[in-house]
């Protein structure tokens, strides 16, 4: 697999969990990394890693991040859109409209805004890799989390649409669809109160933990590093599912 020495990568949602692991994996491969998150400390900055505090739903925050990246490093070569929330764990009649809108705004609109702002720079440079985080939930549609499912299905559709709008070689956009991964987000689901309002979602995640069926963030890293590399120049418009359990998301 090609190393990424000299490449500049922006990773959203990289303040903790899966995003943080991706950021450090890219750094270890030789890339300069920009961490974008609402909650992240400037103390982790180094010559090869800079921090931009911001919200993926704010165009001005995204524009500020891109400006800082260009001033301190250069134009981004790699974008990984990892920012996201799970939202309410409930069947649809117990989900209110503000909860629905919030999940779609962060997971789907946040991805759209970052891709919209960064893609033109990649097209101008004639090199770019965009990796959107979706989920097997966007394909399998498990009960008890409709906003999340729809948002991740939307990310897949957005990615596939944009892939057909790219008209030059070596600029690629793909989506990764992890299954049940051991992250702070899935731990928060397990801690939820299991009621009739949640369907079987909470119980399902607790069973995964009991049976040791979560995969770890590091299990996904090889795929991310490959899709971000020169070796992935002919892979475009694909969504790749990773799941060690039944296709439930």
Secondary structure, DSSP 8 states (H G I E B T S, - for coil): ----TT-EEEEETTTSHHHHHHHHHHHHTT-EEEEEESS--GGG-BTTEEEEE--TT-HHHHHHHHHHHHHHT-S-SEEEE--------B-GGG--HHHHHHHHIIIIIHHHHHHHHHHHHHHHHT-EEEEEE--THHHH--TTBHHHHHHHHHHHHHHHHHHHH--STTEEEEEEEE-SB-SHHHHHHHTS---GGGTTHHHHHHHHHHHT--B-THHHHHHHHHHTSGGGTT--S-EEEE-SSSS--
